Amino acid sequence: MPENPRIGVGVIVTMGERILLIKRQGMHGQGTWSTPGGHLEYGESPEACAIRETKEETGIDITGVRAIGYTNDVFEESGLHYITLWMRGEHAAGEATVAAPDEASEVAWFPWDALPEPLFLPLRNLIQGLSYPPGIEL
């Protein structure tokens, strides 16, 4: 029987016209490209989760963190269901690296019009649900 939905936080981290993505490893969605992110912890704000997860996964600091929306993400093959709270922040300091090799195999900056494939389901859902071109107001 599938579990109740969990709360995830995804972080659109930008530097100029580029977005930071990680290639997922060792968890559901392995081999797909996603933003930094993870589970919202008890008592934690989505903004604090975005800052923590970005630092833990990529080693960089972000600023200007704010909410931009949510997606309803059902992973039918694994029976997982997430509500992903989407945050946006700008690169503040540090060089992006694979800081959590058990969670990511690669970290790279990409222009919005040249995102790698395959994309992680929540990120794909976010992009497909936009009513304006990616990168304009994210």
N, C-alpha and C positions, 0 to 999 in steps of 0.2 A: 504494500500500500504506500503511495507517495506521501512524503512528509508534508507538513504545513509549510506555506511559503516562508522563506527566510529573507532578511534584509541585507542587501549588498550595497556597497557604495562604489561607484565608478567615477574616475577623475579625468576630465579632459584637461590635460596640461599642455599649455601652448608656450611657444617661444617664437615670437614673430608670427610668421604664417605657417608654422609647423606644429604638429601634434606629436606627443610622446606616446609610443606604443611599446608593449612588451609581448614577447611570444610565450604563451602560457606553457607550463610544464608541470607534471606531477599532480594534476588536478583535473576536474571536468573541464572540457574545452581545450585539452592538451593539443598543442600544435597550431592553435588559432592566435591571431593578433588581437590584443585588447589594450585597454588603458590600464594604468595602475588602479588598484582597488582591492576591496575585500569585505569581510563581514563587519557590520556595525557591532561594536561591543557594548555590553551593558553600561548604561549611564553616559555613553559617549555621544557627542553631537556629530551629525554627518560631516560638518566642516572639520572637526578634529580628526575624524576617521580618515578623511581625504588627505590631510596633511601627514598623518602617521603612516598610512599605507603607501603613499608616494615615496616617503623617505625610506621605509623598510624595503621596498621593492626596487627602487632606482637610485637611492642615495642622494636625491636632490631635495632642495627646499622649495616650497611654492608659496605664493602670496596671492592676495585678492580672491580667496576662495569663496564661492557663492553657489547656491543651488540653481540648476537650470531645468530640472524636470525629473521624470522617472520613467522606467519601462517595466512592463510586466513580462517576465522571461520564464517560459516553461521549457525545460529540457526534457522532452518526452522520452528520449532514449535512456536517460538515467533516473527518471522519476523525480527530478529536482525542480523546484519552483522558487524563483526569486523575484522580489520587487527590488529593482535597482534604483537607488537614489543617485542622480547624476549631478556632479559638482564640476565647477570649472575653476581653474587656477592658473596663474602664470609662473613660469620658471623664475625663481629668485636667486638661487645659488647652487653651485655644485655641478659636477659632470655626471651625466646619466650613465650608470653602469648596471650590470646584473648584480644587485645587492642581495638577492634571495635566490640562489641557484636552484633551490628545490621548487620554486614557483615560476621561474622564467629562465628561458635559455638565451634570449636575445633582448636587447633594448635599443631602440632607434627612434630618431625624429623623422617624420614623414610630412610632406605637403598634403593638404586636404584633398587635392585632386589626384593623388597618387598613393592611396592607402594600399597596403599589402593585403593579400588574400591567403587563407580564409580569415574572415573577421569573426570574433567571438560573438555569440548570439546577442547578448545585451547591447553591444556596440552597434551591431547590424540593425537591431530593432530601433535604437536611438536615431541612427542616421536615416533609416527609412521613414521614421515618423516625423521628420523635420518638414516644416512648411516653407522654409527659406533655404537658400544654398548653404551647405556646411561652411563653417568658418566665419560667417557674417556676424552672428550674435552669440555664438557659443563662447 
